[in-house]
Amino acid sequence: MGAGHDTVAAELARRAAARGHEAQVVDVLRLLPYGLGTGLCRGYRTSVRHLPWVYAGIYGAFLREGRGPRPSGVPLARLAGDRLTELVDRLGADVVVSVFHLAAQLTGHLRERGRLRVPSAVFLLDFAVHRQWLHPGNDRYLCLTDAAAAQVRRTVAAPVITTGPVVAPAFRAPAPGADGWRERFAGRAPGRPPVLLSAGAWGAASRPVATVRSLAAAGWLPVVLCGRNARLLARLSREPAAMALGWVDDMPGLLAACHALVDNAAGQTAVQALAAGLPVIGHRPLPGHGAEGVRRMADLGLSALAPDGAALLAALDALGEAGGERADRVSRGRALFRRDALECVTDL
């Protein structure tokens, strides 16, 4: 779902190859029969973009913790069981690493029943831990924060390790493309500091036009990541005070050239910004795990939470280039990266 899971899987595979291992990235949705995976993906994308209240209801019923019997993801996940075990046997895999909650349900189910004969690890890439990530059959859990790890330990008996996020090395190094972005911003709006707004890979955002107009009126240059949402890109391209971008390949350079990231999902773009030393502000989060993740980031001091337009402008003003708050937030963000997640699974 989205691009965050794919990005993490690709980076783990790159690290594995660099260490002489063979890695195969598999989309669990493609392992589901009867086109179920495609249908799930389309339904989720539609609900997040256009019917957020629908996804909020699904999240509350299936994912959020609660008392009494709760629906499980195992009945759906196990439909991919035969294909996964056949693939593991054919490849001669030594370990299976899940970076998506449905995959974690599948591997836990197969391990518990002895059908998956190699260890399974789960890299839980969300700040907010929802119940569908957790299955007692998995052998190890890797988490972004100590708070997430503590929550996992309350549910499963498997070892839990806090590693921090997984991002490509380019986000933690000087970005050669930053100067090009700065020139582009200066040419578009001289003297206006660029503020990056992320709508994720699917371009899902709440009231984006109102947000960019408010930022522009306050003297900022709103730069909006529209992902693969062509309609959102076309809509915001008509806003003269905003710079609307489609899919961007040079994210390290773009992040290094901006004043702050305004985020609505606490996903991969947010952790990439933390790695790059760019402060994050949570604003108008997506429903479900997006809203919970944004709150968890703020609670940990990794971001500021701006519930409305006035709070967003105040949070941006507080991030002066030489201010103590900016330095503190950058330090907290970079301290999140503690261990190499790959090293924590290769010894299973």
C-alpha positions as CSV (number, residue, x, y, z in Angstrom):
1,M,0.0,0.0,0.0
2,G,1.6,3.3,-1.0
3,A,5.3,3.5,-1.6
4,G,6.7,3.4,1.9
5,H,6.7,-0.4,2.3
6,D,8.3,-0.8,-1.1
7,T,11.0,1.8,-0.3
8,V,11.9,0.0,3.0
9,A,12.0,-3.4,1.3
10,A,14.2,-2.1,-1.5
11,E,16.7,-0.6,0.9
12,L,16.9,-3.7,3.0
13,A,17.5,-5.7,-0.2
14,R,20.2,-3.2,-1.3
15,R,21.9,-3.6,2.1
16,A,21.7,-7.4,1.8
17,A,23.2,-7.4,-1.6
18,A,26.0,-5.1,-0.5
19,R,26.9,-7.7,2.2
20,G,27.0,-10.6,-0.3
21,H,23.5,-12.0,0.4
22,E,20.8,-12.7,-2.2
23,A,17.6,-10.9,-1.6
24,Q,14.2,-11.3,-3.2
25,V,11.5,-8.6,-2.7
26,V,7.9,-10.0,-2.9
27,D,4.6,-8.1,-2.7
28,V,2.3,-10.2,-0.5
29,L,-0.7,-8.6,-2.3
30,R,0.5,-10.3,-5.5
31,L,0.6,-13.6,-3.8
32,L,-3.1,-13.4,-3.0
33,P,-5.3,-15.3,-5.5
34,Y,-8.3,-14.2,-7.5
35,G,-7.0,-10.6,-7.9
36,L,-7.8,-9.9,-4.2
37,G,-4.5,-7.9,-3.7
38,T,-5.3,-5.6,-6.6
39,G,-8.8,-5.0,-5.3
40,L,-7.6,-4.3,-1.7
41,C,-5.0,-1.8,-3.0
42,R,-7.5,0.1,-5.1
43,G,-10.1,0.1,-2.4
44,Y,-7.6,1.5,0.2
45,R,-6.3,4.1,-2.2
46,T,-9.9,5.3,-3.0
47,S,-10.9,5.5,0.6
48,V,-7.8,7.4,1.7
49,R,-8.1,9.9,-1.2
50,H,-11.9,10.4,-1.3
51,L,-13.6,8.7,1.6
52,P,-11.4,9.0,4.6
53,W,-14.2,8.3,7.0
54,V,-14.5,4.8,5.5
55,Y,-10.9,4.0,6.2
56,A,-11.3,5.5,9.7
57,G,-14.1,2.9,10.3
58,I,-12.0,0.1,8.9
59,Y,-9.0,1.1,11.1
60,G,-11.2,1.2,14.2
61,A,-12.7,-2.2,13.5
62,F,-9.7,-4.2,12.2
63,L,-6.5,-2.5,13.4
64,R,-6.9,-0.5,16.5
65,E,-6.6,-2.3,19.8
66,G,-9.7,-2.9,21.8
67,R,-11.4,-5.2,24.3
68,G,-13.3,-8.3,23.3
69,P,-13.1,-10.4,20.1
70,R,-11.6,-8.5,17.2
71,P,-11.4,-9.4,13.5
72,S,-8.1,-11.0,12.5
73,G,-6.1,-10.6,9.3
74,V,-5.1,-14.2,9.3
75,P,-8.0,-15.6,7.2
76,L,-7.1,-13.3,4.3
77,A,-3.3,-13.6,4.7
78,R,-3.3,-17.4,4.7
79,L,-4.7,-17.4,1.2
80,A,-1.2,-16.5,0.1
81,G,0.4,-19.2,2.2
82,D,1.0,-21.9,-0.4
83,R,2.6,-19.4,-2.8
84,L,4.9,-18.0,-0.2
85,T,6.1,-21.4,1.1
86,E,6.7,-22.6,-2.4
87,L,8.7,-19.4,-3.1
88,V,10.8,-19.8,0.0
89,D,11.5,-23.4,-0.8
90,R,12.4,-22.7,-4.4
91,L,14.8,-19.8,-3.5
92,G,16.3,-21.6,-0.5
93,A,15.7,-18.6,1.7
94,D,17.3,-18.4,5.1
95,V,14.9,-15.8,6.6
96,V,11.7,-14.0,5.6
97,V,11.4,-10.3,6.6
98,S,7.9,-8.7,6.6
99,V,7.6,-4.9,6.2
100,F,3.8,-4.9,5.8
101,H,1.3,-6.0,8.4
102,L,-0.5,-8.5,6.2
103,A,2.8,-10.2,5.5
104,A,3.5,-10.3,9.2
105,Q,0.1,-12.0,9.8
106,L,1.0,-14.6,7.1
107,T,4.5,-15.4,8.3
108,G,3.3,-15.6,11.9
109,H,0.5,-18.0,10.9
110,L,2.8,-20.2,8.8
111,R,5.5,-20.3,11.5
112,E,3.0,-21.2,14.2
113,R,1.8,-24.2,12.2
114,G,5.2,-25.3,11.1
115,R,4.6,-24.6,7.4
116,L,7.3,-22.0,7.2
117,R,10.6,-23.7,8.1
118,V,12.8,-20.7,8.2
119,P,12.7,-17.8,10.8
120,S,10.5,-14.8,10.2
121,A,11.3,-11.2,11.3
122,V,9.0,-8.3,11.2
123,F,10.2,-4.7,10.6
124,L,7.4,-2.6,12.0
125,L,7.9,0.6,10.1
126,D,5.0,2.6,11.7
127,F,5.3,4.9,14.8
128,A,1.8,3.7,15.8
129,V,1.7,0.0,16.4
130,H,-1.7,-1.5,15.3
131,R,-2.8,-5.0,16.2
132,Q,-2.5,-6.4,12.7
133,W,1.3,-6.1,12.8
134,L,1.4,-8.5,15.8
135,H,1.3,-12.3,15.5
136,P,2.9,-14.6,18.2
137,G,4.3,-16.9,15.5
138,N,7.0,-14.5,14.3
139,D,10.5,-15.0,15.6
140,R,11.6,-11.3,16.0
141,Y,10.3,-7.8,15.8
142,L,12.2,-4.7,14.9
143,C,10.7,-1.3,15.9
144,L,11.3,2.4,15.2
145,T,11.2,3.5,18.9
146,D,11.4,2.2,22.4
147,A,7.8,3.1,23.0
148,A,6.7,1.0,20.0
149,A,8.9,-1.9,21.2
150,A,7.3,-1.8,24.6
151,Q,3.9,-2.0,23.1
152,V,4.9,-5.0,21.0
153,R,6.3,-6.8,24.1
154,R,3.0,-6.5,25.8
155,T,1.4,-8.6,23.1
156,V,4.0,-11.1,21.8
157,A,6.7,-13.1,23.5
158,A,9.2,-12.9,20.6
159,P,12.4,-10.8,21.0
160,V,11.9,-7.1,20.2
161,I,14.7,-4.8,19.1
162,T,14.6,-1.0,18.6
163,T,16.5,-0.2,15.5
164,G,15.1,3.1,14.3
165,P,13.9,3.7,10.7
166,V,15.4,2.3,7.5
167,V,16.4,4.9,4.9
168,A,18.9,5.0,2.1
169,P,22.4,6.4,3.0
170,A,21.9,9.4,0.7
171,F,19.5,10.9,3.3
172,R,22.1,11.0,6.0
173,A,24.9,12.5,3.8
174,P,25.5,15.9,2.2
175,A,23.0,16.2,-0.7
176,P,24.6,17.3,-4.0
177,G,21.2,18.2,-5.5
178,A,20.3,20.7,-2.8
179,D,21.8,23.7,-4.6
180,G,19.8,23.0,-7.7
181,W,16.6,23.0,-5.7
182,R,17.6,26.2,-4.0
183,E,18.2,27.9,-7.3
184,R,14.8,26.7,-8.6
185,F,13.0,28.0,-5.5
186,A,14.8,31.4,-5.7
187,G,13.8,31.7,-9.3
188,R,10.2,30.9,-8.5
189,A,9.7,33.0,-5.4
190,P,12.8,35.1,-4.4
191,G,13.1,35.6,-0.6
192,R,10.3,33.1,0.3
193,P,11.6,30.2,2.4
194,P,10.4,26.9,0.9
195,V,8.1,24.7,3.0
196,L,7.6,21.1,1.8
197,L,4.2,19.6,2.0
198,S,3.9,15.8,1.6
199,A,0.7,14.1,0.3
200,G,2.4,10.7,0.0
201,A,2.8,8.5,-3.0
202,W,-0.9,8.5,-3.6
203,G,-1.4,12.3,-3.2
204,A,-3.8,12.1,-0.3
205,A,-4.3,15.5,1.5
206,S,-7.0,17.4,3.4
207,R,-7.7,20.9,2.2
208,P,-4.4,21.4,0.3
209,V,-5.5,24.5,-1.5
210,A,-6.4,26.3,1.7
211,T,-3.1,25.3,3.3
212,V,-0.9,26.5,0.4
213,R,-2.8,29.8,0.2
214,S,-2.4,30.4,4.0
215,L,1.4,29.6,3.8
216,A,1.8,31.9,0.8
217,A,0.0,34.7,2.5
218,A,2.4,34.4,5.4
219,G,5.5,34.7,3.2
220,W,6.4,31.1,2.6
221,L,6.8,29.2,-0.7
222,P,4.6,26.1,-0.5
223,V,6.2,23.2,-2.3
224,V,3.7,20.3,-2.6
225,L,4.6,16.6,-3.2
226,C,1.6,15.3,-5.1
227,G,3.0,11.8,-5.6
228,R,1.2,10.0,-8.4
229,N,-2.0,11.9,-8.1
230,A,-2.3,13.6,-11.4
231,R,-5.5,15.4,-10.4
232,L,-4.0,16.9,-7.3
233,L,-0.9,18.0,-9.3
234,A,-3.1,19.7,-11.9
235,R,-5.2,21.3,-9.2
236,L,-2.3,22.8,-7.3
237,S,-0.4,23.8,-10.5
238,R,-3.1,26.3,-11.0
239,E,-2.2,28.0,-7.7
240,P,0.2,30.8,-8.6
241,A,1.8,31.0,-5.2
242,A,2.6,27.3,-4.9
243,M,5.0,24.9,-6.5
244,A,3.4,21.6,-7.2
245,L,5.6,18.5,-7.9
246,G,4.8,15.1,-9.2
247,W,7.0,12.1,-8.4
248,V,10.5,13.3,-7.2
249,D,13.6,11.1,-7.6
250,D,16.0,13.5,-5.8
251,M,14.3,13.5,-2.4
252,P,17.6,13.9,-0.4
253,G,18.4,17.2,-2.3
254,L,14.8,18.4,-2.0
255,L,14.7,17.8,1.7
256,A,18.0,19.5,2.3
257,A,16.8,22.6,0.5
258,C,13.6,23.2,2.5
259,H,12.9,24.9,5.8
260,A,10.5,22.2,7.1
261,L,8.3,19.3,6.1
262,V,4.6,19.5,6.7
263,D,3.5,15.9,7.0
264,N,0.1,14.1,7.3
265,A,1.0,10.4,7.7
266,A,4.2,9.9,9.8
267,G,5.4,7.6,7.0
268,Q,8.6,7.2,5.0
269,T,8.8,10.8,3.9
270,A,8.8,11.9,7.5
271,V,11.6,9.6,8.6
272,Q,13.6,10.6,5.5
273,A,13.3,14.2,6.6
274,L,14.4,13.3,10.2
275,A,17.5,11.5,8.7
276,A,18.2,14.6,6.5
277,G,18.0,17.0,9.5
278,L,14.8,18.6,8.4
279,P,12.2,19.4,11.1
280,V,8.8,17.8,10.7
281,I,5.4,19.4,11.5
282,G,2.3,17.2,11.6
283,H,-0.8,18.9,10.1
284,R,-4.2,17.6,9.1
285,P,-3.2,13.9,9.3
286,L,-4.8,11.1,7.4
287,P,-7.3,9.0,9.4
288,G,-6.4,5.8,11.1
289,H,-2.8,4.9,11.5
290,G,-1.7,8.3,9.9
291,A,-3.3,10.3,12.7
292,E,-2.0,8.0,15.4
293,G,1.5,8.0,14.0
294,V,1.5,11.8,13.7
295,R,0.5,12.0,17.4
296,R,3.1,9.5,18.5
297,M,5.9,11.4,16.7
298,A,4.8,14.6,18.4
299,D,4.6,12.9,21.8
300,L,8.2,11.7,21.4
301,G,9.4,15.2,20.5
302,L,10.2,14.2,17.0
303,S,7.8,16.7,15.4
304,A,5.5,19.5,16.2
305,L,1.7,19.0,16.0
306,A,-0.2,21.8,14.3
307,P,-4.0,21.1,14.4
308,D,-5.0,24.2,12.5
309,G,-3.6,26.8,10.1
310,A,-2.6,29.3,12.9
311,A,-0.7,26.5,14.7
312,L,1.1,25.6,11.5
313,L,2.3,29.1,10.9
314,A,3.4,29.4,14.6
315,A,5.3,26.1,14.3
316,L,7.1,27.3,11.2
317,D,8.0,30.6,12.8
318,A,9.5,28.7,15.8
319,L,11.9,26.9,13.5
320,G,14.4,29.7,13.0
321,E,17.6,28.7,11.3
322,A,19.7,29.5,14.4
323,G,17.0,28.7,17.0
324,G,17.4,26.2,19.8
325,E,14.1,24.5,19.0
326,R,15.3,23.7,15.5
327,A,18.6,22.3,16.7
328,D,16.9,20.2,19.4
329,R,14.4,18.7,16.9
330,V,17.2,17.9,14.4
331,S,19.2,16.2,17.2
332,R,16.2,14.2,18.3
333,G,15.4,13.1,14.8
334,R,18.9,11.9,14.0
335,A,19.2,10.1,17.3
336,L,16.3,7.9,16.2
337,F,18.6,5.9,13.9
338,R,20.2,3.5,16.2
339,R,20.9,0.1,14.6
340,D,21.1,-1.5,11.2
341,A,17.9,-3.4,10.8
342,L,19.5,-5.9,8.4
343,E,22.1,-6.9,10.9
344,C,19.3,-7.7,13.4
345,V,17.8,-10.4,11.0
346,T,20.8,-12.0,9.4
347,D,21.6,-13.8,12.7
348,L,18.3,-15.6,13.0
